[in-house]
């Protein structure tokens, strides 16, 4: 089984997105689909995912923006991951 989530993004913009939009920003495996990302994040962090957007970067990485439901707090998960 391939590793889906490689690492969280620790930039200022990613932290602001956690605070303002309740979104996690993760670097994921390039071959991973949005559905696989959603299922993996839900099972890893025990949260409900509303939406997943992806972006292929110029560094040959795939970045996933995962929007969590309002009852889950992205800042709590970010603190557990060591982002903030």
N, C-alpha and C positions, 0 to 999 in steps of 0.2 A: 504494500500500500504506500502510495506517495505521501510525502509530507505536504499538507495543505498550507498551513500558516508558517511562514519562515520567521518573521519577526515583526514587532510593532514599529511604527514610525514615531520618532521622538522629537519631531520639530515643533517649533512654536505654533505654526499653523495647525498642526495635528491636535495640539492641546487646546487651542481656541475652538476647534471644531467639536471637541469633546464637551467643552463648557457650553457653547452656544447652540449647537445642533444635535447633541447627543450621538455623535458619530465616532466610531473607531476607525483608525487608519492603519492598515496592515499591509506588509509585503507578503504576497502569496506565490505559490508555485504557478508558473506561466501556463501550464496545461489545465489548471483548475477552472471549472465552470462556476458561474454565480450560485447555482443551486448547491454545489458542493461546498462553497465558501459559507453559505448560509447555514447549512446543516452542521458543519464543523464548528462554527462560532457558537451556535445554539447549544451544542453538546459540550464544548469545552468550558464555556462560561456560564451555562445554565440561564440564558437570557432569551428573549424573543426578538428576532430580527425582522424589521419591517422591509428594508430595501438593501440591495447591494449594488454599488456601481464600481466598475473597474476601469483602470487606466494602464496602458503599457507605457513605461517610461523610456527615456533615451538611454538609461543605464541597463537596458535589456531586462527589466524587472516588471512585475505586474503588481500594481497597487490597488488595494480594495478599500472602498469607503463603505463601511457597514453602519447603517442607521438602526439604532435600537429603539424599542418601544418606550413610551414615556415612563412606564413603571420600572424600567431598568436604567441605571445611571452609568454612562460611559466613563465618568471620572473615577468611579469605584473600581471598574475593571482596569482602567489606566494605572491606577495606584497599585493594584495587584500585579500588573505587568512591569512596574517600575518605570513607567513613562513620566509620571509626575511625582 
